[in-house]
């Protein structure tokens, strides 16, 4: 009996061994019959993308190319970016009817990240190096990356070629040109320096800053808006108004339209303005040139504020890995260039600065070059407490009601109080 049992056990072991060596059923290894690895079985049927109003035309080709390459359909629709995009995400995201991908101005990133509406992105250093360092910084919050750059804009130096034959070499030269060419309702140079968005250029260029950094993140407890550099920059601004190189009409809410009117009527040789103004200048028939800002005589640049539009993944998306894959695809050099050609919005891909599409476009090249010296507008929620006090301070200075140090000290005190009251943790 023992012998029979022993033989039976040996047969069982042999059968098991043969089964282990025999052919197995095909496992889901992600391979097709051609031996090539297929993409993740969790690949979605489609991704939903929200693009800005009147900007989605370029996506038709790129979406079709992505679907052909990856088998994922891209469904896109337009939502006004600056004010409606984030509000719509807050409603549709939790309801399960929102997009996988949205686009935002970078100064909204901090707010939406804190509230949990957008997801942190994990991409390689090779992907990050596609873009300028400043634009990647703009897409980051609290040391984490939340988007990939789509385009950037920043104020540049725009001049009427009939009134200014070449760009002044320095800001000091521009000041002398303005003194010599401001009379009888004509002006050599105009800027909206009672508006902190524009005033940051001379303030930052002289050493002022909004928030310092701590451990790679903006520190709202470190305000540099009334330091020595900020005062020096504000004194520089004060000088232009005190010497009546700027008219009273470009102060306050209507300053922008007043300045645009003067330039488009041919009464101003040069202005500080952004690419959003190019269309009106063309329509007015002005033969204008565009350049990055002259530097100060000591070589320090005008540190304009930069706005970066980016692509972001909704934290409510069930397809975040594929959403990131699509972000990397639409922001590669080829597709970023194609989008620029369709929308005229300047990408931050470093390889495109010298591409003929941008290098031979005077306005785009000027924006691309100026962004290299620009400072991304702080994207932390506390930045919302800065604008009104700084506008008030600058307007009291340029109207002669206060001196720079006094006005900036008052602004910083108000900002600190607002941050403590509204953002205390």
C-alpha positions as CSV (number, residue, x, y, z in Angstrom):
1,X,0.0,0.0,0.0
2,X,2.8,2.4,0.9
3,X,4.5,1.5,-2.4
4,X,1.4,2.3,-4.4
5,X,0.9,5.6,-2.6
6,X,4.5,6.5,-3.3
7,X,4.1,5.8,-7.0
8,X,0.9,7.8,-7.1
9,X,2.6,10.9,-5.5
10,X,5.4,10.7,-8.0
11,X,2.9,10.7,-10.8
12,X,1.3,13.8,-9.4
13,X,4.6,15.6,-9.1
14,X,5.6,14.7,-12.7
15,X,2.3,16.0,-14.0
16,X,2.8,19.3,-12.1
17,X,6.3,19.7,-13.5
18,X,5.2,19.1,-17.1
19,X,2.4,21.6,-16.7
20,X,4.8,24.2,-15.4
21,X,7.1,23.7,-18.5
22,X,4.2,23.6,-21.0
23,X,2.8,26.6,-22.9
24,X,0.9,29.1,-20.8
25,X,-2.2,31.1,-21.7
26,X,-1.4,34.5,-23.0
27,X,-1.4,37.0,-20.1
28,X,-2.4,40.6,-20.5
29,X,1.2,41.8,-20.8
30,X,0.4,44.9,-22.8
31,X,1.7,43.3,-26.1
32,X,0.1,42.9,-29.4
33,X,0.7,40.4,-32.1
34,X,3.5,42.5,-33.6
35,X,5.4,42.2,-30.3
36,X,5.3,45.9,-29.6
37,X,4.2,47.1,-26.2
38,X,0.8,48.7,-26.1
39,X,-0.3,51.5,-23.9
40,X,-1.9,51.1,-20.5
41,X,-5.1,49.1,-20.5
42,X,-6.6,51.8,-18.4
43,X,-6.4,54.2,-21.4
44,X,-9.6,56.3,-21.5
45,X,-11.9,56.6,-24.4
46,X,-11.5,60.4,-24.3
47,X,-10.1,63.4,-22.5
48,X,-12.1,66.6,-22.0
49,X,-10.1,69.8,-22.5
50,X,-11.2,73.4,-21.7
51,X,-9.4,76.0,-23.8
52,X,-9.8,79.8,-23.6
53,X,-12.5,81.7,-25.5
54,X,-11.8,82.1,-29.2
55,X,-8.6,80.1,-28.9
56,X,-9.5,76.4,-29.6
57,X,-9.1,76.3,-33.4
58,X,-5.6,75.0,-33.2
59,X,-6.7,72.0,-31.1
60,X,-8.5,70.4,-34.1
61,X,-5.3,69.3,-35.7
62,X,-3.4,68.5,-32.6
63,X,-6.2,66.6,-31.0
64,X,-6.6,64.5,-34.2
65,X,-2.9,63.8,-34.3
66,X,-3.0,62.7,-30.6
67,X,-5.9,60.4,-31.2
68,X,-4.2,58.9,-34.3
69,X,-1.1,58.2,-32.3
70,X,-2.6,57.1,-29.0
71,X,-6.2,56.1,-29.7
72,X,-7.6,58.6,-27.2
73,X,-10.2,61.1,-28.5
74,X,-9.9,64.7,-27.3
75,X,-13.1,66.5,-26.7
76,X,-12.6,70.3,-26.3
77,X,-14.8,73.3,-25.6
78,X,-14.2,77.0,-25.0
79,X,-14.6,78.6,-21.5
80,X,-13.5,82.2,-20.8
81,X,-10.3,81.7,-19.0
82,X,-9.6,84.8,-16.8
83,X,-12.9,84.8,-14.8
84,X,-15.1,81.8,-15.7
85,X,-12.7,78.8,-15.9
86,X,-12.0,78.4,-12.2
87,X,-15.6,79.0,-11.2
88,X,-16.9,76.5,-13.7
89,X,-14.3,73.9,-12.5
90,X,-15.5,74.4,-8.9
91,X,-19.0,73.5,-9.9
92,X,-18.5,70.8,-12.6
93,X,-15.5,69.1,-11.1
94,X,-17.1,67.8,-7.9
95,X,-20.3,67.0,-9.9
96,X,-18.3,64.6,-12.1
97,X,-19.1,66.6,-15.3
98,X,-15.9,68.7,-15.4
99,X,-12.9,68.5,-17.7
100,X,-9.7,66.5,-17.4
101,X,-7.6,69.5,-18.5
102,X,-8.1,73.3,-18.0
103,X,-6.1,76.4,-18.8
104,X,-5.5,79.2,-16.3
105,X,-3.5,82.4,-15.8
106,X,-0.7,81.4,-13.4
107,X,-1.8,83.8,-10.6
108,X,-4.8,81.6,-10.0
109,X,-2.8,78.5,-9.3
110,X,-2.2,79.0,-5.6
111,X,-5.9,79.5,-4.9
112,X,-7.0,76.4,-6.8
113,X,-4.2,74.3,-5.4
114,X,-5.0,75.2,-1.8
115,X,-8.6,74.4,-2.5
116,X,-7.8,71.0,-4.0
117,X,-9.2,71.7,-7.5
118,X,-6.0,71.1,-9.5
119,X,-3.5,68.2,-9.3
120,X,0.2,68.2,-8.8
121,X,2.1,67.2,-11.9
122,X,4.9,64.7,-11.9
123,X,7.0,65.1,-15.0
124,X,10.6,64.5,-15.9
125,X,13.4,67.1,-15.7
126,X,13.7,66.7,-19.5
127,X,10.1,68.0,-19.8
128,X,10.7,70.9,-17.4
129,X,13.8,71.9,-19.3
130,X,11.7,72.4,-22.4
131,X,10.5,75.7,-20.9
132,X,12.2,78.8,-19.5
133,X,13.0,78.5,-15.8
134,X,10.8,81.6,-14.9
135,X,7.8,80.1,-16.6
136,X,8.2,76.8,-14.8
137,X,8.5,78.8,-11.6
138,X,5.2,80.5,-12.5
139,X,3.5,77.1,-12.8
140,X,4.7,76.1,-9.4
141,X,3.2,76.7,-5.9
142,X,4.6,75.8,-2.5
143,X,7.5,74.0,-4.2
144,X,5.3,71.8,-6.3
145,X,4.5,71.8,-10.1
146,X,0.9,72.3,-11.0
147,X,1.0,73.0,-14.7
148,X,3.0,73.2,-17.9
149,X,3.4,76.6,-19.6
150,X,1.3,77.5,-22.6
151,X,2.3,81.1,-23.3
152,X,3.6,84.2,-21.6
153,X,3.0,87.9,-21.8
154,X,4.8,90.8,-20.3
155,X,5.0,94.6,-21.0
156,X,7.5,95.6,-23.6
157,X,8.9,98.7,-25.2
158,X,6.7,99.9,-28.1
159,X,7.7,102.9,-30.3
160,X,6.3,104.8,-33.2
161,X,8.9,104.6,-35.9
162,X,7.9,107.9,-37.3
163,X,8.8,109.6,-34.0
164,X,11.7,107.4,-32.7
165,X,14.2,106.0,-35.1
166,X,15.9,103.6,-32.7
167,X,15.4,102.2,-29.2
168,X,17.4,104.2,-26.6
169,X,20.4,102.3,-25.2
170,X,19.5,102.8,-21.6
171,X,16.6,103.9,-19.4
172,X,18.6,107.1,-18.7
173,X,18.8,107.8,-22.4
174,X,15.0,107.2,-22.7
175,X,14.5,109.8,-19.9
176,X,16.6,112.3,-21.8
177,X,14.7,111.6,-25.0
178,X,11.4,112.1,-23.2
179,X,12.6,115.5,-21.8
180,X,13.6,116.7,-25.2
181,X,10.4,115.4,-26.9
182,X,7.6,116.3,-24.5
183,X,5.8,119.5,-25.4
184,X,2.7,120.9,-27.0
185,X,0.6,117.7,-26.3
186,X,3.3,115.4,-27.6
187,X,5.2,112.9,-25.4
188,X,8.4,111.0,-25.6
189,X,7.4,108.1,-23.4
190,X,4.4,107.1,-21.4
191,X,3.7,104.3,-18.9
192,X,1.0,103.5,-16.4
193,X,3.3,103.7,-13.4
194,X,0.5,104.5,-10.9
195,X,-0.6,100.8,-11.6
196,X,1.6,98.3,-9.7
197,X,1.5,95.8,-12.5
198,X,3.5,98.2,-14.7
199,X,5.3,99.9,-11.8
200,X,6.9,96.7,-10.7
201,X,9.4,97.1,-13.6
202,X,11.4,100.1,-12.2
203,X,10.7,99.0,-8.6
204,X,11.9,95.5,-9.1
205,X,14.7,96.7,-11.3
206,X,16.0,98.8,-8.4
207,X,15.8,96.0,-5.9
208,X,12.3,95.9,-4.6
209,X,10.3,92.7,-4.5
210,X,6.8,91.5,-3.4
211,X,7.5,88.4,-1.5
212,X,10.9,86.8,-0.6
213,X,11.5,83.1,-0.8
214,X,11.9,80.5,1.8
215,X,12.7,76.8,1.1
216,X,11.8,77.3,-2.5
217,X,8.4,78.8,-1.9
218,X,7.2,82.4,-1.7
219,X,7.1,83.7,1.8
220,X,4.2,86.1,2.5
221,X,5.8,87.2,5.7
222,X,8.8,88.7,3.8
223,X,7.6,91.8,2.1
224,X,10.2,93.8,0.1
225,X,7.9,96.7,-1.0
226,X,9.3,99.3,1.2
227,X,13.0,98.3,1.2
228,X,15.7,100.6,-0.1
229,X,15.3,99.3,-3.7
230,X,11.6,99.8,-3.7
231,X,11.9,103.3,-2.5
232,X,14.6,104.1,-5.1
233,X,12.3,102.7,-7.8
234,X,9.4,104.7,-6.6
235,X,11.5,107.8,-6.6
236,X,12.4,107.1,-10.2
237,X,8.7,106.9,-11.0
238,X,8.0,110.1,-9.1
239,X,10.6,112.0,-11.2
240,X,8.7,111.4,-14.4
241,X,5.5,112.8,-13.0
242,X,7.1,115.7,-11.1
243,X,8.7,116.9,-14.3
244,X,5.4,116.6,-16.2
245,X,6.7,114.0,-18.6
246,X,3.4,112.1,-18.1
247,X,0.1,113.9,-18.4
248,X,-2.4,113.9,-15.6
249,X,-4.9,112.0,-17.7
250,X,-3.1,108.7,-17.5
251,X,-3.6,108.3,-13.8
252,X,-6.3,106.1,-12.4
253,X,-8.9,103.7,-13.9
254,X,-9.0,105.4,-17.3
255,X,-5.3,105.8,-17.7
256,X,-4.9,102.8,-20.0
257,X,-7.5,104.0,-22.6
258,X,-6.1,107.6,-22.4
259,X,-2.6,106.4,-23.1
260,X,-3.7,104.1,-25.9
261,X,-5.6,107.0,-27.5
262,X,-2.6,109.3,-27.4
263,X,-0.3,106.7,-28.9
264,X,-2.7,105.6,-31.6
265,X,-3.3,109.2,-32.6
266,X,0.4,109.6,-33.2
267,X,1.1,111.9,-30.2
268,X,3.5,109.6,-28.3
269,X,6.9,108.4,-29.4
270,X,7.0,105.3,-27.1
271,X,5.0,103.5,-24.5
272,X,5.2,100.6,-22.0
273,X,2.5,98.2,-23.0
274,X,1.8,94.6,-23.7
275,X,1.1,92.4,-26.8
276,X,-2.6,92.9,-26.1
277,X,-2.2,96.4,-27.5
278,X,-0.7,95.4,-30.9
279,X,-4.1,95.0,-32.6
280,X,-5.3,98.5,-31.8
281,X,-2.0,100.0,-32.9
282,X,-2.2,98.2,-36.2
283,X,-5.9,99.2,-36.7
284,X,-4.8,102.8,-36.1
285,X,-2.3,102.6,-38.9
286,X,0.8,103.2,-36.6
287,X,4.1,101.9,-38.0
288,X,5.4,100.7,-34.6
289,X,8.4,98.8,-33.5
290,X,8.7,96.5,-30.5
291,X,11.7,95.7,-28.3
292,X,12.6,94.5,-24.8
293,X,13.1,97.3,-22.4
294,X,16.4,99.2,-22.3
295,X,18.3,98.4,-19.2
296,X,19.5,100.9,-16.6
297,X,23.0,102.4,-17.1
298,X,24.5,100.0,-14.6
299,X,23.2,97.0,-16.6
300,X,20.3,96.0,-14.3
301,X,17.1,95.2,-16.2
302,X,13.6,96.5,-15.9
303,X,11.9,93.7,-14.1
304,X,8.5,93.6,-15.7
305,X,5.8,91.4,-14.3
306,X,5.2,88.3,-16.4
307,X,1.9,86.4,-16.7
308,X,2.1,82.8,-17.8
309,X,-0.9,80.9,-19.0
310,X,-0.7,77.2,-18.4
311,X,-2.3,73.8,-18.8
312,X,-3.5,72.0,-15.7
313,X,-5.0,68.7,-14.7
314,X,-8.3,68.7,-12.7
315,X,-7.9,66.9,-9.4
316,X,-11.4,65.4,-10.2
317,X,-10.2,63.7,-13.4
318,X,-10.2,59.9,-13.4
319,X,-7.6,60.0,-16.2
320,X,-4.8,62.1,-14.6
321,X,-1.9,60.0,-16.0
322,X,-3.2,60.3,-19.6
323,X,-4.1,64.0,-19.0
324,X,-0.4,64.6,-18.1
325,X,0.6,62.7,-21.3
326,X,-1.6,65.0,-23.3
327,X,-0.1,68.1,-21.6
328,X,3.4,67.0,-22.5
329,X,2.2,66.4,-26.1
330,X,0.5,69.8,-26.7
331,X,3.4,71.7,-25.1
332,X,6.2,70.1,-27.0
333,X,8.2,72.4,-29.4
334,X,6.3,71.4,-32.5
335,X,2.8,71.8,-31.1
336,X,3.8,75.0,-29.1
337,X,5.0,76.5,-32.4
338,X,1.9,75.5,-34.2
339,X,-0.3,77.1,-31.5
340,X,1.7,80.3,-31.7
341,X,1.2,80.4,-35.4
342,X,-2.6,80.0,-34.9
343,X,-3.1,82.3,-31.8
344,X,-0.1,84.7,-31.7
345,X,0.4,83.8,-28.0
346,X,4.1,83.5,-27.3
347,X,5.2,80.1,-25.9
348,X,8.0,79.8,-23.3
349,X,9.7,76.9,-25.0
350,X,13.4,77.8,-24.9
351,X,14.1,76.2,-28.3
352,X,11.6,78.4,-30.0
353,X,13.2,81.8,-29.1
354,X,15.5,81.5,-32.2
355,X,13.0,79.7,-34.4
356,X,12.2,81.9,-37.4
357,X,8.5,81.9,-36.5
358,X,9.3,83.9,-33.4
359,X,12.7,85.4,-34.2
360,X,11.3,87.1,-37.4
361,X,8.2,88.3,-35.6
362,X,9.3,91.6,-33.9
363,X,6.5,91.6,-31.3
364,X,6.9,87.9,-30.3
365,X,10.6,88.1,-30.1
366,X,10.5,91.2,-27.9
367,X,8.1,89.4,-25.5
368,X,10.2,86.3,-25.5
369,X,13.4,88.3,-24.7
370,X,11.7,90.5,-22.1
371,X,10.4,87.4,-20.2
372,X,14.0,86.4,-19.6
373,X,14.3,89.4,-17.2
374,X,10.7,89.4,-16.1
375,X,9.3,88.2,-12.7
376,X,6.3,86.0,-12.6
377,X,3.5,87.6,-10.7
378,X,3.3,85.9,-7.3
379,X,0.7,83.1,-7.5
380,X,0.0,82.7,-3.8
381,X,-3.4,83.7,-2.4
382,X,-1.8,86.5,-0.3
383,X,-1.0,88.4,-3.5
384,X,-4.6,89.5,-3.6
385,X,-3.8,91.7,-0.6
386,X,-1.1,93.6,-2.5
387,X,-2.8,95.3,-5.4
388,X,-5.0,97.9,-3.8
389,X,-2.6,99.2,-1.2
390,X,0.2,99.5,-3.7
391,X,-2.1,101.3,-6.2
392,X,-3.1,103.7,-3.5
393,X,0.6,104.3,-2.5
394,X,1.7,104.9,-6.1
395,X,-1.2,107.3,-6.8
396,X,-0.4,109.4,-3.7
397,X,3.2,109.6,-4.8
398,X,2.6,110.5,-8.5
399,X,0.0,113.2,-7.5
400,X,2.4,114.7,-5.0
401,X,0.4,113.9,-1.9
402,X,3.1,111.7,-0.3
403,X,6.8,110.9,-0.5
404,X,7.8,107.3,-1.6
405,X,9.1,106.0,1.8
406,X,6.0,107.3,3.6
407,X,3.6,105.9,1.0
408,X,5.3,102.5,0.8
409,X,5.5,102.1,4.6
410,X,1.8,102.7,4.7
411,X,1.1,100.2,1.9
412,X,3.2,97.5,3.5
413,X,1.5,98.0,6.9
414,X,-1.9,97.6,5.2
415,X,-0.8,94.5,3.3
416,X,0.6,92.9,6.5
417,X,-2.7,93.6,8.3
418,X,-4.7,92.1,5.4
419,X,-2.6,89.0,5.2
420,X,-2.9,88.5,9.0
421,X,-6.6,89.0,8.9
422,X,-7.5,87.0,5.8
423,X,-4.8,84.3,5.5
424,X,-3.8,83.5,9.1
425,X,-3.1,79.7,9.4
